[in-house]
Structures are given as C-alpha cells and as structure tokens.
Amino acid sequence: MTEFKKCTFCGYRWPSRKDFLEDPTTNMIGYQVNFDNIHLGFFLFNHLTCRTTLGIPAGKFKDLYNGPVYSEQLLGTKQCPEYCLHENQLDPCPAKCECAYVRDIIQTVRNWQKNA
C-alpha cells in the first residue's frame, strides 16, 4: 500500500497528500529551511491526535506552486526579512529570493480546507 505519510508516533497513515492536508488533526506549525537545497527543507506539522510533530520534505509540495522561482538566495541582504531563520515564522516573504516560493506554498498549505 502506498502512503503519503505515516505518523512516527502512533502509526496513523495518510494514503495521499490530500488526505493529510484535509485531516483536521494535522496542523502546520513550522518550516525548517535547508539553504543548500531548498527542496530538502522540512514543513513541520503537529498531529493533534497523539501530539507529535511530523516533518515532511518541502519538495513533496512543490507542485502546489506555479509562479516564478528565483535562483538567487538573498539571505544577508537588505531585501531579506530573514523569515527562514525562524522556524515558526510562516508569513509570506516579499523578497525575490529562491526561498520565496516555499513561503507561498506554506500559505497554500495553511489555508487548505479541512474536513469537518
């Protein structure tokens, strides 16, 4: 059986990303950046059923974005608000930086409609 994610604590399985995002017991709480390879950063979610935190590679969500992807990293410049340095900072980034599209995906995930 293929699965999108399995809870590392309680063993609950989500067969698809859609199932995971629509589950009212999952809640995005953070993002751990990987500046060397942006797709290898982790989106962090709480599984409210068992109160554990799950990390999912950001690359598993990249198809949720279809806007511009910039190649330059702006960390350390005046344009960078340094949101990626703060795991719990989930606001969209105004910088035209290679990390900005991930911040847009975060907004999509955070606003995903949950099942009742």
N, C-alpha and C positions, 0 to 999 in steps of 0.2 A: 504494500500500500504506500503510495507516495503521500508525502505530507509537506506542508509549508513550514511548520514549527511544532516542536514538542516541548512542553514545559519541563525544564530541567529539575524542578522540584516535585511536582505532583504527577507528572507524566501525561497530562492532558495533551491531546493532539488536535491541531488545526489542519484540515486537509488542504486548504488553499489560503492564499494571502487575503482574499476577500472574506473568507470565514474568520480569519484572525482580526482583520480591521473592523468587521461588523460586530464582533463579540463585545458585549458591554462589560465583560470582565477584563478587558485589556485597555490600558491607558498609557499613551506615550508620555514619558517623563524626562527624556533627555537625549543627547546626541554626543557621542564620543568621536571626535574627529581623528582622522589619520591623514596628516598633511602629505605624507609620501604617496598615498594612493587613496583618493577621496572615496572611492567605491568600497574601501575596506574599513571605513569608519562604521560605527555601530549606532543604530537607533535603539534606544532603551525604552522598554515598556514594563509596567507593573502588571502582573497577573493577579488581579484582586482576589481571586478565589483562594489562592494559597499564599498570597503576599510575598511573591518572589519577583525579582527583576530579570527580564529576558533581554538579551542583546541579539539584534538581527542586523546583518551587514547592510549598509545603506544601498549597496548595489542591487539588492533584491527589490528595490523600489524605483530604480532609475527610469523605468518605462512610464511612470506616473508624471513625468515632466517632458514637455516638448518645446520649451523655449530655448533661448540662447545659452550655450555653455561656454564660459570663458576659460582661456588656457592659463591666464596669469594669476598667480596667488598674490594677494595684496596684504597679507599679514605683515604688520610692522610699518605700514604706510598710513598716511593721513586719511585715506579713503576707508580704511578698515576699522569697524567698530569693535572688533575682537570678540564677536559673539561666540565663535567656535572654541574659544578658550574657556568658556564657561558651560559646562555640561548641561545645566538646567535652563540655559538661555535658549528659548525656542522661537524667538521672533524672526521674521524675515530679515534678510540682510540687504541693505541698499547698495552695497559695493558690487562693482562688475568684476567679480573675483571667481576663480574656479570653484570655490566653495558655495557660492550664492545659490546655485540651482538646488543643492541639497536642502538649503533653508526653505526653498519654495516647496519641495517635496514634504518637508516637515509640516507645512501649513495644510497641505492636501490630506496628509495622514491624520493630523489633529482634528480636522473638520469632517472626517469620514462619518457617514451616518451609521449609528449603532443600531442593532436590532433591539426591539422593545423587550 
